[in-house]
Amino acid sequence: SQQGEEDPQALSIQEGENATMNCSYKTSINNLQWYRQNSGRGLVHLILIRSNEREKHSGRLRVTLDTSKKSSSLLITASRAADTASYFCATDRNSGNTPLVFGKGTRLSVIA
Amino acid sequence: GAGVSQSPSNKVTEKGKDVELRCDPISGHTALYWYRQSLGQGLEFLIYFQGNSAPDKSGLPSDRFSAERTGGSVSTLTIQRTQQEDSAVYLCASSRTSPGELFFGEGSRLTVL
């Protein structure tokens, strides 16, 4: 069953604009991860944020985590056409050794 | 190899046939996952191997699906008596620790006619 749900399902922006994607989840977690998938390819890990962290940066990526609201956001600043992809959040339940469960993803289109 | 390797990359089969999909994880990675992704959809968890522990099979959709991991390395996902709804991309991933960063293969695209 889906643990994380991304919002919006699809997002279209102009190059240079910022893109914000959100993820909500249901149960307590150890950490939350964001992945990117280019069409027809495997997923690539972007960033991991632990449950005791509130914000993390990596290059043009900024991730926030609000455990009280069970939500996370991924911000891509100064977007480029090459950022066009699907973005997924993944969580593991905070109860023993559990697998990562992915949401349905946000399809981002960056128009040059 | 340097990354997770999956084979075949594409498989077309007839309804009712059995198929085997192979995953060769990154050397030293103790955790191995299988996911399924239908066209334009998210990832559906199938099965998870962690070290010598019993696998978590809670995501397998039916008893036609099974998987094994031999010697803590290569894994094979077997689908018996394939159905058209089994058509999807089957993704394998491995990680050094669990939970941790997953490294994905490029997937095996299965088409059941």
Backbone of each chain as ProteinMPNN parsed JSONL, in Angstrom:
{"seq_chain_A": "SQQGEEDPQALSIQEGENATMNCSYKTSINNLQWYRQNSGRGLVHLILIRSNEREKHSGRLRVTLDTSKKSSSLLITASRAADTASYFCATDRNSGNTPLVFGKGTRLSVIA", "coords_chain_A": {"N_chain_A": [[0.847, -1.185, 0.0], [0.361, 2.345, -0.525], [2.47, 4.59, 1.097], [3.504, 7.183, 1.024], [2.24, 10.153, -0.487], [2.386, 12.134, -3.282], [2.095, 15.569, -4.222], [1.683, 18.289, -6.406], [0.098, 16.017, -8.831], [1.033, 16.519, -11.35], [3.147, 19.004, -12.762], [3.865, 21.977, -14.403], [6.252, 24.2, -15.493], [8.064, 27.251, -16.271], [11.391, 27.481, -17.515], [13.874, 28.428, -15.178], [12.125, 29.185, -13.202], [10.986, 28.337, -9.86], [10.327, 25.069, -8.552], [7.989, 23.375, -6.621], [7.281, 20.521, -4.812], [5.17, 18.354, -2.994], [4.888, 16.004, -0.297], [2.977, 13.709, 1.452], [2.577, 11.585, 4.265], [1.662, 8.615, 6.171], [2.306, 7.141, 8.536], [4.549, 7.053, 11.4], [7.99, 7.707, 10.75], [11.398, 6.669, 9.969], [13.149, 7.896, 8.187], [12.942, 10.063, 5.312], [12.982, 9.976, 1.835], [13.865, 11.41, -1.326], [13.456, 10.782, -4.765], [14.373, 10.731, -8.227], [13.096, 10.172, -11.496], [13.823, 9.703, -14.742], [12.107, 9.486, -17.861], [11.229, 6.17, -18.517], [13.453, 5.108, -17.292], [15.593, 3.894, -14.566], [15.252, 4.75, -11.039], [16.79, 7.54, -9.412], [18.573, 8.419, -6.575], [18.035, 11.374, -4.708], [18.04, 12.884, -2.258], [18.196, 12.434, 1.283], [16.379, 12.76, 4.234], [16.4, 12.808, 7.697], [14.269, 11.778, 10.416], [14.657, 13.449, 12.569], [15.525, 15.76, 11.503], [14.905, 18.967, 10.016], [15.288, 20.454, 7.755], [17.05, 20.282, 4.68], [19.729, 20.715, 2.386], [20.854, 20.412, -0.986], [22.779, 21.327, -3.436], [20.788, 22.745, -5.905], [18.568, 21.837, -4.678], [16.149, 21.767, -2.093], [14.972, 20.387, 0.799], [12.319, 19.968, 3.034], [11.026, 18.846, 6.166], [8.255, 18.063, 8.046], [7.372, 16.599, 10.768], [5.236, 16.688, 12.468], [3.091, 17.3, 10.903], [3.307, 15.269, 9.186], [4.532, 15.538, 6.645], [6.423, 16.492, 3.719], [8.459, 18.626, 1.696], [9.793, 19.231, -1.527], [11.92, 21.411, -3.018], [12.949, 22.754, -6.011], [15.198, 24.953, -7.162], [15.589, 27.623, -9.551], [14.901, 26.251, -12.024], [15.686, 23.921, -14.672], [15.489, 22.802, -18.099], [16.441, 20.231, -18.141], [15.675, 19.245, -15.72], [13.266, 18.114, -16.031], [11.256, 15.458, -15.247], [10.016, 12.636, -13.323], [9.237, 12.831, -9.897], [9.686, 11.274, -6.824], [8.666, 10.578, -3.484], [9.842, 8.651, -0.729], [9.327, 6.509, 1.988], [10.123, 4.895, 5.105], [8.577, 2.824, 7.448], [8.5, 3.583, 10.887], [9.104, 1.215, 12.476], [10.812, -1.23, 13.205], [12.654, -3.222, 10.827], [11.911, -2.181, 7.931], [10.7, -2.049, 4.528], [11.34, 0.462, 1.973], [8.728, 2.54, 0.947], [7.076, 3.845, -1.793], [5.598, 6.863, -3.113], [3.149, 7.984, -5.584], [4.247, 9.841, -7.227], [5.317, 12.991, -8.702], [4.939, 14.51, -11.775], [7.13, 16.482, -13.37], [7.413, 19.099, -15.615], [9.618, 21.094, -17.289], [9.723, 23.917, -19.097], [11.527, 25.176, -21.758]], "CA_chain_A": [[0.0, 0.0, 0.0], [1.114, 3.574, -0.655], [2.697, 5.297, 2.339], [3.621, 8.593, 0.709], [1.453, 10.648, -1.606], [2.926, 13.403, -3.749], [1.151, 16.576, -4.688], [0.621, 17.839, -7.315], [0.434, 14.877, -9.678], [1.792, 17.035, -12.485], [3.52, 20.406, -12.598], [4.529, 22.497, -15.592], [6.779, 25.533, -15.195], [9.035, 27.784, -17.211], [12.792, 27.412, -17.095], [14.259, 29.54, -14.312], [11.202, 29.255, -12.068], [11.15, 27.316, -8.82], [9.308, 24.01, -8.534], [7.762, 22.817, -5.291], [6.481, 19.305, -4.766], [4.875, 17.986, -1.62], [4.679, 14.583, -0.012], [2.372, 13.434, 2.753], [2.658, 10.173, 4.615], [0.638, 8.258, 7.151], [2.788, 6.615, 9.812], [5.857, 7.565, 11.82], [9.056, 7.268, 9.852], [12.805, 6.868, 10.332], [13.639, 8.93, 7.296], [12.195, 10.264, 4.083], [13.914, 10.169, 0.73], [13.332, 11.848, -2.617], [14.084, 10.172, -5.92], [14.007, 11.27, -9.539], [13.044, 9.163, -12.542], [13.638, 10.13, -16.126], [11.169, 8.598, -18.536], [11.714, 4.863, -18.941], [14.723, 4.74, -16.648], [15.52, 3.609, -13.138], [15.201, 5.911, -10.158], [18.066, 8.034, -8.891], [18.414, 9.038, -5.261], [18.371, 12.792, -4.647], [18.343, 13.403, -0.929], [17.588, 11.738, 2.411], [16.241, 13.598, 5.416], [16.053, 11.965, 8.832], [13.069, 12.25, 11.126], [15.017, 14.5, 13.524], [15.967, 16.925, 10.741], [13.782, 19.771, 9.532], [15.59, 21.009, 6.441], [18.317, 19.82, 4.129], [20.013, 21.3, 1.083], [21.841, 19.772, -1.841], [22.792, 22.084, -4.685], [19.56, 23.519, -6.116], [17.47, 21.142, -4.003], [15.913, 22.038, -0.685], [13.928, 19.502, 1.32], [11.873, 20.219, 4.399], [10.268, 17.756, 6.772], [7.435, 18.442, 9.194], [6.856, 15.32, 11.258], [3.939, 16.896, 13.128], [2.081, 17.275, 9.842], [3.605, 14.116, 8.338], [4.664, 16.02, 5.273], [7.728, 16.945, 3.27], [8.425, 19.321, 0.425], [11.024, 19.289, -2.328], [11.996, 22.634, -3.806], [14.025, 22.849, -6.991], [15.31, 26.366, -7.522], [16.143, 27.966, -10.867], [14.742, 24.996, -12.764], [16.233, 23.789, -16.024], [14.767, 21.813, -18.9], [16.955, 18.907, -17.774], [15.011, 18.797, -14.491], [12.031, 17.428, -16.413], [11.315, 14.074, -14.773], [9.072, 12.355, -12.243], [9.88, 12.893, -8.593], [8.989, 10.412, -5.87], [9.126, 10.485, -2.111], [9.832, 7.279, -0.221], [9.448, 6.476, 3.44], [10.121, 3.603, 5.77], [7.807, 2.942, 8.688], [9.352, 3.58, 12.074], [8.776, 0.034, 13.266], [11.644, -2.35, 12.784], [13.355, -3.235, 9.553], [10.831, -2.17, 6.94], [11.147, -1.601, 3.214], [10.932, 1.772, 1.503], [7.475, 2.562, 0.195], [7.076, 5.032, -2.64], [4.361, 7.481, -3.545], [2.847, 7.877, -7.006], [5.125, 10.742, -7.948], [4.926, 14.233, -9.37], [5.584, 14.664, -13.09], [7.544, 17.872, -13.56], [7.831, 19.503, -16.955], [10.235, 22.413, -17.31], [9.653, 24.355, -20.493], [12.604, 26.112, -22.078]], "C_chain_A": [[0.882, 1.233, 0.0], [1.255, 4.209, 0.714], [2.757, 6.78, 2.075], [2.757, 8.944, -0.486], [1.993, 12.0, -2.005], [1.804, 14.303, -4.281], [1.947, 17.75, -5.222], [1.026, 16.588, -8.096], [1.286, 15.312, -10.855], [2.006, 18.526, -12.293], [4.281, 20.845, -13.841], [4.96, 23.923, -15.312], [7.741, 25.966, -16.29], [10.444, 27.631, -16.636], [13.148, 28.642, -16.261], [13.346, 29.692, -13.111], [11.559, 28.161, -11.051], [10.008, 26.307, -8.892], [9.202, 23.457, -7.122], [6.832, 21.626, -5.382], [6.318, 18.888, -3.314], [4.62, 16.496, -1.488], [4.042, 14.466, 1.36], [2.433, 11.938, 3.011], [1.81, 9.899, 5.846], [1.175, 7.853, 8.515], [4.128, 7.231, 10.176], [6.956, 6.937, 10.987], [10.428, 7.413, 10.492], [13.41, 7.977, 9.487], [12.751, 9.011, 6.072], [13.197, 10.564, 2.982], [13.155, 10.682, -0.492], [14.168, 11.235, -3.724], [13.57, 10.838, -7.184], [14.024, 10.121, -10.546], [12.83, 9.841, -13.882], [12.806, 9.065, -16.825], [11.829, 7.297, -18.951], [13.007, 4.413, -18.306], [14.506, 4.366, -15.192], [15.51, 4.891, -12.324], [16.596, 6.259, -9.659], [17.799, 8.76, -7.584], [18.85, 10.5, -5.305], [18.843, 13.196, -3.255], [17.598, 12.569, 0.119], [17.522, 12.699, 3.576], [15.746, 12.715, 6.556], [14.9, 12.587, 9.615], [13.386, 13.345, 12.133], [15.573, 15.744, 12.827], [14.749, 17.665, 10.207], [14.021, 20.301, 8.131], [16.946, 20.49, 5.989], [18.486, 20.394, 2.732], [21.003, 20.435, 0.333], [21.794, 20.471, -3.186], [21.549, 22.942, -4.818], [18.343, 22.879, -5.429], [17.389, 21.559, -2.548], [14.749, 21.157, -0.24], [13.602, 19.926, 2.74], [11.053, 19.019, 4.875], [9.537, 18.289, 7.997], [6.777, 17.167, 9.722], [5.515, 15.484, 11.976], [2.802, 16.864, 12.123], [2.258, 16.062, 8.925], [3.682, 14.544, 6.878], [6.079, 16.487, 5.001], [7.536, 17.714, 1.978], [9.803, 19.28, -0.215], [10.946, 20.538, -3.18], [13.194, 22.54, -4.731], [14.084, 24.305, -7.429], [15.915, 26.521, -8.916], [16.095, 26.764, -11.801], [15.303, 25.091, -14.181], [15.421, 22.757, -16.783], [15.182, 20.39, -18.52], [16.366, 18.384, -16.465], [13.7, 18.083, -14.786], [12.15, 15.943, -16.105], [10.134, 13.859, -13.832], [9.844, 12.297, -10.936], [9.022, 12.131, -7.587], [9.546, 10.611, -4.471], [9.001, 9.031, -1.664], [10.066, 7.325, 1.279], [9.551, 5.037, 3.924], [9.377, 3.774, 7.084], [8.743, 2.781, 9.882], [8.978, 2.421, 12.992], [9.586, -1.142, 12.735], [12.227, -2.153, 11.4], [12.331, -3.314, 8.426], [11.329, -1.629, 5.611], [10.695, -0.171, 2.923], [9.663, 1.646, 0.673], [7.398, 3.902, -0.521], [5.668, 5.56, -2.875], [4.202, 7.34, -5.041], [3.632, 8.879, -7.844], [4.479, 12.005, -8.457], [5.677, 14.311, -10.684], [5.855, 16.138, -13.319], [7.975, 18.083, -15.001], [8.381, 20.918, -16.864], [10.378, 22.824, -18.764], [10.707, 25.418, -20.748], [12.072, 27.373, -22.765]], "O_chain_A": [[2.019, 1.186, 0.468], [0.263, 4.355, 1.428], [2.146, 7.567, 2.799], [2.567, 8.129, -1.389], [2.061, 12.915, -1.184], [0.746, 13.849, -4.716], [2.856, 18.196, -4.521], [2.176, 16.156, -8.023], [2.157, 14.569, -11.308], [1.159, 19.223, -11.735], [5.218, 20.177, -14.279], [4.141, 24.763, -14.938], [8.174, 25.165, -17.118], [10.643, 27.652, -15.421], [12.767, 29.762, -16.601], [13.747, 30.27, -12.101], [12.304, 27.222, -11.332], [8.878, 26.645, -9.245], [10.209, 23.112, -6.503], [5.742, 21.706, -5.949], [7.23, 19.055, -2.504], [4.198, 15.826, -2.431], [4.521, 15.063, 2.324], [2.351, 11.13, 2.086], [1.303, 10.821, 6.484], [0.575, 8.177, 9.54], [4.768, 7.866, 9.338], [6.861, 5.781, 10.572], [10.604, 8.181, 11.438], [14.088, 8.872, 9.992], [11.917, 8.139, 5.829], [14.147, 11.32, 3.182], [11.964, 10.419, -0.662], [15.395, 11.17, -3.649], [12.488, 11.425, -7.209], [14.855, 9.217, -10.462], [11.799, 10.467, -14.126], [12.801, 7.898, -16.431], [12.849, 7.296, -19.641], [13.6, 3.427, -18.744], [13.407, 4.495, -14.652], [15.732, 5.98, -12.853], [17.46, 5.395, -9.507], [16.911, 9.609, -7.5], [19.896, 10.829, -5.863], [19.916, 13.778, -3.098], [16.505, 12.064, -0.138], [18.501, 13.382, 3.877], [14.784, 11.963, 6.395], [14.606, 13.775, 9.48], [12.494, 14.098, 12.522], [16.038, 16.673, 13.488], [13.697, 17.069, 9.975], [13.071, 20.57, 7.396], [17.858, 20.286, 6.79], [17.517, 20.543, 1.987], [21.878, 19.806, 0.928], [20.884, 20.242, -3.983], [21.273, 23.774, -3.954], [17.217, 23.347, -5.596], [18.401, 21.689, -1.859], [13.673, 21.185, -0.838], [14.493, 20.205, 3.542], [10.471, 18.285, 4.077], [10.145, 18.897, 8.878], [5.761, 16.714, 9.195], [4.745, 14.529, 12.08], [1.687, 16.453, 12.444], [1.468, 15.849, 8.005], [3.005, 13.999, 6.006], [6.832, 16.828, 5.913], [6.571, 17.488, 1.249], [10.83, 19.293, 0.464], [10.018, 20.704, -3.972], [14.315, 22.28, -4.292], [13.127, 24.827, -8.001], [16.654, 25.658, -9.388], [17.125, 26.315, -12.305], [15.381, 26.161, -14.786], [14.74, 21.929, -16.177], [14.373, 19.463, -18.572], [16.537, 17.21, -16.136], [13.09, 17.509, -13.885], [13.026, 15.255, -16.628], [9.353, 14.775, -13.575], [10.96, 11.782, -10.879], [7.807, 12.315, -7.51], [10.751, 10.789, -4.292], [8.159, 8.284, -2.163], [10.9, 8.086, 1.77], [9.128, 4.098, 3.251], [9.546, 4.79, 7.759], [9.652, 1.951, 9.875], [8.586, 2.626, 14.14], [9.107, -1.937, 11.926], [12.278, -1.037, 10.882], [11.934, -4.406, 8.02], [12.273, -0.839, 5.572], [9.773, 0.337, 3.561], [9.54, 0.769, -0.182], [7.626, 4.956, 0.073], [4.688, 4.816, -2.841], [4.998, 6.672, -5.701], [3.666, 8.757, -9.068], [3.261, 12.084, -8.623], [6.903, 14.195, -10.716], [4.932, 16.942, -13.446], [8.798, 17.339, -15.535], [7.69, 21.833, -16.415], [11.059, 22.168, -19.552], [10.774, 26.428, -20.048], [12.849, 28.266, -23.103]]}, "seq_chain_B": "GAGVSQSPSNKVTEKGKDVELRCDPISGHTALYWYRQSLGQGLEFLIYFQGNSAPDKSGLPSDRFSAERTGGSVSTLTIQRTQQEDSAVYLCASSRTSPGELFFGEGSRLTVL", "coords_chain_B": {"N_chain_B": [[29.82, -5.548, -10.969], [29.485, -1.969, -11.534], [27.025, -0.927, -10.991], [23.518, -1.662, -10.291], [22.37, -4.445, -11.957], [20.018, -5.563, -14.3], [18.218, -8.178, -15.89], [16.083, -9.865, -18.296], [16.21, -6.812, -20.29], [13.989, -6.285, -21.71], [11.035, -8.159, -22.071], [8.861, -10.147, -23.806], [6.023, -12.056, -23.566], [3.739, -14.819, -23.761], [0.421, -15.036, -22.531], [-0.014, -17.048, -19.689], [2.439, -18.275, -19.725], [5.535, -18.882, -17.913], [7.807, -16.575, -16.393], [11.137, -15.418, -15.739], [12.929, -13.028, -13.978], [15.94, -11.311, -13.577], [18.178, -10.029, -11.101], [21.123, -8.374, -10.375], [22.733, -7.251, -7.746], [24.541, -4.403, -6.341], [27.8, -5.134, -5.333], [28.282, -6.229, -2.03], [26.085, -4.948, -1.006], [23.547, -5.311, 1.301], [20.81, -5.254, 1.363], [18.017, -5.875, -0.722], [15.593, -5.049, -3.105], [12.48, -5.546, -4.766], [10.385, -3.912, -7.032], [7.362, -2.939, -8.708], [6.265, -1.216, -11.565], [3.667, 0.188, -13.156], [2.568, 1.624, -16.292], [3.105, 5.042, -16.21], [2.591, 5.151, -13.52], [3.138, 4.978, -9.918], [5.625, 3.36, -7.827], [5.185, 0.04, -6.935], [5.607, -1.833, -4.141], [7.088, -5.032, -3.925], [8.756, -7.215, -2.843], [11.253, -7.749, -0.308], [14.556, -8.23, 0.607], [16.751, -8.66, 3.295], [19.859, -9.05, 4.31], [20.468, -12.022, 6.05], [17.967, -12.388, 6.967], [14.519, -13.47, 7.061], [12.726, -12.953, 4.046], [10.686, -10.067, 3.343], [7.677, -10.521, 2.177], [5.363, -9.2, 1.803], [4.319, -7.574, -0.199], [3.84, -9.02, -2.493], [1.649, -9.701, -5.133], [0.141, -12.01, -5.655], [0.05, -15.641, -5.322], [1.304, -16.458, -7.551], [3.581, -15.13, -7.873], [6.985, -15.157, -6.969], [10.141, -14.982, -5.281], [13.656, -15.282, -5.005], [16.805, -15.11, -3.333], [19.973, -15.842, -3.889], [22.771, -16.885, -2.056], [22.999, -14.447, -0.86], [23.271, -12.556, -2.825], [22.694, -12.397, -6.048], [19.373, -12.063, -7.286], [16.279, -13.594, -8.193], [13.224, -12.999, -9.689], [10.255, -14.633, -10.073], [7.504, -15.172, -12.135], [4.684, -16.964, -12.399], [2.509, -18.53, -14.757], [1.695, -16.228, -16.339], [-0.287, -13.237, -16.534], [-2.167, -10.756, -18.348], [-2.367, -8.44, -16.837], [-0.029, -8.457, -15.478], [1.791, -7.121, -16.916], [4.274, -4.738, -16.931], [6.91, -2.573, -15.696], [9.539, -4.021, -14.037], [11.36, -3.294, -11.307], [14.486, -3.428, -9.736], [16.321, -2.882, -6.769], [19.12, -2.05, -4.696], [20.704, -1.689, -1.472], [23.226, -0.511, 0.771], [22.806, -0.376, 3.458], [19.948, -0.664, 5.611], [17.328, 1.26, 6.81], [18.29, 3.057, 3.837], [20.036, 4.75, 1.187], [18.748, 3.876, -1.94], [19.873, 2.072, -4.759], [19.032, 1.838, -8.027], [18.318, -0.541, -10.62], [17.945, -0.536, -14.246], [15.597, -1.676, -14.861], [13.25, -4.263, -15.859], [11.267, -4.634, -18.569], [8.194, -6.012, -18.848], [5.993, -7.539, -21.023], [2.923, -8.945, -21.441], [1.207, -10.82, -23.66]], "CA_chain_B": [[29.687, -4.341, -11.771], [29.421, -0.73, -10.796], [25.665, -0.607, -10.623], [22.582, -2.771, -10.259], [22.146, -4.938, -13.308], [18.814, -6.353, -14.444], [18.027, -8.816, -17.195], [16.325, -9.107, -19.519], [15.708, -5.447, -20.247], [12.646, -6.39, -22.269], [10.56, -9.526, -22.211], [7.499, -10.295, -24.299], [5.629, -13.435, -23.367], [2.322, -15.101, -23.962], [-0.358, -15.313, -21.336], [0.077, -18.416, -19.214], [3.84, -18.696, -19.637], [6.297, -18.441, -16.747], [8.964, -15.729, -16.697], [12.111, -15.168, -14.675], [13.637, -11.762, -14.094], [17.143, -11.426, -12.76], [18.767, -8.801, -10.568], [22.465, -8.508, -9.833], [22.879, -6.003, -6.985], [25.893, -3.9, -6.13], [28.532, -6.01, -4.421], [28.337, -5.756, -0.651], [24.802, -4.421, -0.55], [22.85, -6.382, 2.018], [19.366, -5.162, 1.146], [17.605, -5.953, -2.127], [14.167, -4.795, -3.235], [11.79, -5.615, -6.059], [9.201, -3.074, -7.175], [6.695, -3.021, -10.003], [5.752, 0.091, -11.975], [2.835, 0.192, -14.354], [2.789, 2.82, -17.107], [2.68, 6.309, -15.636], [2.198, 4.996, -12.118], [4.198, 4.92, -8.929], [6.258, 2.067, -7.586], [4.471, -0.88, -6.057], [6.545, -2.716, -3.454], [6.799, -6.455, -4.076], [9.454, -8.068, -1.893], [12.439, -7.117, 0.262], [15.514, -9.115, 1.258], [17.72, -7.949, 4.134], [20.833, -9.96, 4.879], [20.039, -13.41, 6.214], [16.62, -12.422, 7.536], [13.451, -13.933, 6.168], [12.293, -11.848, 3.2], [9.371, -9.456, 3.525], [6.939, -10.837, 0.953], [4.019, -8.663, 1.981], [3.836, -6.874, -1.376], [3.592, -9.899, -3.648], [0.209, -9.595, -5.401], [-0.531, -13.319, -5.673], [0.997, -16.749, -5.155], [2.02, -16.714, -8.809], [4.839, -14.386, -7.775], [7.931, -15.602, -5.96], [11.493, -14.459, -5.498], [14.693, -15.818, -4.144], [18.098, -14.44, -3.395], [20.941, -16.904, -3.63], [24.077, -16.48, -1.553], [22.986, -13.044, -0.468], [23.65, -11.685, -3.939], [21.759, -12.351, -7.173], [17.982, -12.396, -6.999], [15.415, -13.926, -9.322], [11.782, -12.854, -9.49], [9.559, -15.559, -10.971], [6.055, -15.0, -12.27], [4.124, -18.163, -13.035], [1.197, -18.41, -15.443], [1.548, -14.78, -16.474], [-1.543, -12.631, -16.955], [-1.949, -9.467, -19.008], [-2.194, -7.392, -15.83], [1.343, -8.49, -14.97], [2.608, -6.254, -17.776], [4.785, -3.605, -16.154], [8.366, -2.562, -15.547], [9.936, -4.583, -12.753], [12.571, -2.595, -10.893], [15.246, -3.976, -8.623], [17.191, -1.901, -6.126], [19.878, -2.565, -3.563], [21.286, -0.672, -0.611], [24.259, -1.021, 1.677], [22.168, -0.523, 4.758], [18.512, -0.483, 5.532], [17.022, 2.016, 5.591], [19.384, 3.813, 3.263], [19.878, 5.136, -0.206], [18.567, 2.761, -2.862], [20.437, 2.16, -6.091], [18.112, 1.096, -8.887], [18.629, -0.975, -11.967], [17.167, 0.128, -15.28], [14.302, -2.334, -14.939], [12.887, -5.248, -16.884], [9.914, -4.338, -19.052], [7.484, -7.247, -19.175], [4.737, -7.409, -21.77], [2.21, -10.214, -21.552], [0.238, -10.699, -24.746]], "C_chain_B": [[29.504, -3.124, -10.894], [28.027, -0.424, -10.298], [24.828, -1.858, -10.526], [22.252, -3.171, -11.69], [20.902, -5.818, -13.336], [18.749, -6.957, -15.84], [16.787, -9.706, -17.16], [15.819, -7.68, -19.39], [14.283, -5.394, -20.792], [12.273, -7.85, -22.424], [9.117, -9.497, -22.684], [7.146, -11.77, -24.194], [4.137, -13.593, -23.62], [1.658, -15.402, -22.62], [-0.256, -16.794, -20.978], [1.494, -18.949, -19.094], [4.464, -18.205, -18.338], [7.45, -17.55, -17.213], [9.857, -15.604, -15.469], [12.849, -13.878, -14.98], [14.803, -11.804, -13.101], [17.636, -10.068, -12.315], [20.122, -9.114, -9.948], [22.773, -7.216, -9.074], [24.341, -5.565, -6.922], [26.564, -4.782, -5.071], [28.604, -5.406, -3.022], [27.055, -5.17, -0.125], [23.982, -5.554, 0.064], [21.35, -6.382, 1.754], [19.058, -5.163, -0.347], [16.099, -5.879, -2.181], [13.707, -5.093, -4.664], [10.549, -4.724, -5.99], [8.614, -3.304, -8.563], [6.126, -1.641, -10.323], [4.96, -0.068, -13.258], [2.973, 1.549, -15.036], [2.233, 4.062, -16.424], [2.295, 6.257, -14.178], [3.411, 5.024, -11.191], [4.752, 3.525, -8.788], [5.45, 1.266, -6.575], [5.482, -1.84, -5.452], [6.125, -4.164, -3.618], [7.426, -7.277, -2.959], [10.779, -7.425, -1.507], [13.265, -8.165, 0.969], [16.481, -8.259, 2.067], [18.619, -8.987, 4.785], [20.312, -11.393, 4.901], [18.636, -13.538, 6.79], [15.623, -12.98, 6.534], [12.958, -12.752, 5.334], [10.909, -11.337, 3.578], [8.617, -9.602, 2.209], [5.571, -10.16, 0.915], [3.455, -7.963, 0.746], [3.525, -7.759, -2.575], [2.085, -9.985, -3.892], [-0.537, -10.924, -5.417], [0.518, -14.411, -5.509], [1.655, -17.142, -6.474], [3.4, -16.047, -8.803], [5.698, -14.984, -6.674], [9.295, -15.021, -6.278], [12.44, -15.156, -4.552], [15.972, -15.021, -4.35], [19.141, -15.457, -2.963], [22.261, -16.317, -3.14], [24.156, -15.02, -1.168], [23.336, -12.085, -1.586], [22.541, -11.631, -4.986], [20.361, -12.766, -6.731], [17.226, -12.683, -8.289], [13.971, -13.757, -8.902], [11.102, -13.735, -10.531], [8.07, -15.271, -10.949], [5.548, -16.212, -13.043], [2.786, -17.832, -13.679], [0.851, -16.929, -15.626], [0.182, -14.381, -17.01], [-1.239, -11.268, -17.584], [-1.726, -8.357, -17.989], [-0.819, -7.425, -15.172], [2.266, -7.604, -15.799], [2.979, -4.99, -17.008], [6.304, -3.594, -16.285], [8.681, -3.043, -14.14], [11.318, -4.027, -12.403], [13.19, -3.279, -9.687], [16.135, -2.87, -8.061], [17.95, -2.574, -4.999], [20.394, -1.399, -2.737], [22.258, -1.319, 0.349], [23.677, -1.274, 3.064], [20.672, -0.365, 4.571], [18.016, 0.141, 6.819], [18.214, 2.83, 5.113], [19.079, 4.142, 1.827], [19.773, 3.898, -1.084], [19.222, 3.073, -4.197], [19.606, 1.248, -6.985], [18.787, 0.604, -10.157], [17.729, -0.257, -12.962], [15.82, -0.553, -15.515], [14.2, -3.368, -16.041], [11.446, -4.961, -17.283], [9.27, -5.626, -19.519], [6.183, -6.918, -19.885], [4.139, -8.79, -21.927], [1.099, -10.052, -22.58], [-0.978, -11.584, -24.51]], "O_chain_B": [[29.384, -3.228, -9.674], [27.863, 0.264, -9.291], [25.332, -2.973, -10.658], [21.899, -2.334, -12.52], [20.745, -6.71, -12.503], [19.162, -6.348, -16.827], [16.46, -10.254, -16.107], [15.068, -7.376, -18.463], [13.479, -4.558, -20.381], [13.083, -8.673, -22.85], [8.256, -8.895, -22.043], [7.884, -12.629, -24.676], [3.387, -12.619, -23.682], [2.275, -15.953, -21.708], [-0.39, -17.67, -21.832], [1.725, -19.963, -18.435], [3.993, -17.24, -17.735], [8.0, -17.75, -18.296], [9.4, -15.673, -14.328], [13.331, -13.665, -16.093], [14.672, -12.261, -11.966], [17.531, -9.082, -13.044], [20.247, -10.003, -9.107], [23.046, -6.19, -9.697], [25.243, -6.262, -7.387], [25.963, -5.123, -4.053], [28.94, -4.235, -2.85], [26.935, -4.916, 1.073], [23.755, -6.595, -0.552], [20.694, -7.412, 1.908], [19.757, -4.527, -1.135], [15.402, -6.546, -1.416], [14.451, -4.912, -5.628], [9.776, -4.771, -5.033], [9.286, -3.8, -9.466], [5.57, -0.976, -9.449], [5.505, -0.411, -14.307], [3.441, 2.511, -14.426], [1.047, 4.129, -16.1], [1.73, 7.214, -13.648], [4.556, 5.087, -11.64], [4.392, 2.619, -9.54], [5.086, 1.759, -5.507], [6.143, -2.582, -6.178], [4.949, -4.495, -3.469], [6.722, -7.957, -2.212], [11.356, -6.655, -2.275], [12.763, -8.901, 1.818], [16.975, -7.244, 1.575], [18.203, -9.709, 5.69], [19.79, -11.902, 3.909], [18.167, -14.641, 7.07], [15.852, -12.963, 5.325], [12.791, -11.655, 5.866], [10.07, -12.09, 4.072], [8.891, -8.888, 1.244], [4.723, -10.507, 0.093], [2.242, -7.775, 0.646], [2.994, -7.276, -3.575], [1.325, -10.301, -2.977], [-1.75, -10.944, -5.209], [1.72, -14.146, -5.55], [2.475, -18.06, -6.509], [4.265, -16.363, -9.62], [5.21, -15.281, -5.584], [9.564, -14.618, -7.41], [12.072, -15.563, -3.45], [16.184, -14.368, -5.371], [19.178, -15.875, -1.806], [22.798, -15.379, -3.729], [25.233, -14.424, -1.15], [23.663, -10.926, -1.331], [21.563, -10.901, -4.824], [20.183, -13.68, -5.925], [17.5, -12.093, -9.334], [13.542, -14.302, -7.885], [11.347, -13.594, -11.729], [7.457, -15.143, -9.889], [5.936, -16.448, -14.187], [2.039, -16.973, -13.209], [-0.165, -16.451, -15.122], [-0.421, -15.083, -17.821], [-0.167, -10.704, -17.365], [-0.968, -7.424, -18.255], [-0.478, -6.531, -14.398], [3.409, -7.367, -15.409], [2.116, -4.272, -16.504], [6.9, -4.479, -16.898], [8.142, -2.522, -13.164], [12.301, -4.26, -13.107], [12.498, -3.657, -8.742], [16.636, -2.027, -8.804], [17.479, -3.55, -4.417], [20.509, -0.274, -3.224], [22.142, -2.495, 0.696], [24.013, -2.247, 3.739], [20.2, 0.021, 3.502], [18.274, -0.43, 7.879], [19.052, 3.242, 5.915], [17.997, 3.848, 1.319], [20.595, 2.986, -0.991], [19.136, 4.193, -4.701], [19.489, 0.048, -6.737], [19.695, 1.24, -10.693], [16.862, 0.529, -12.579], [14.998, -0.057, -16.285], [14.953, -3.352, -17.016], [10.53, -5.03, -16.465], [9.737, -6.259, -20.466], [5.379, -6.12, -19.404], [4.768, -9.694, -22.477], [0.176, -9.258, -22.401], [-1.895, -11.603, -25.33]]}, "name": "protein", "num_of_chains": 2, "seq": "SQQGEEDPQALSIQEGENATMNCSYKTSINNLQWYRQNSGRGLVHLILIRSNEREKHSGRLRVTLDTSKKSSSLLITASRAADTASYFCATDRNSGNTPLVFGKGTRLSVIAGAGVSQSPSNKVTEKGKDVELRCDPISGHTALYWYRQSLGQGLEFLIYFQGNSAPDKSGLPSDRFSAERTGGSVSTLTIQRTQQEDSAVYLCASSRTSPGELFFGEGSRLTVL"}
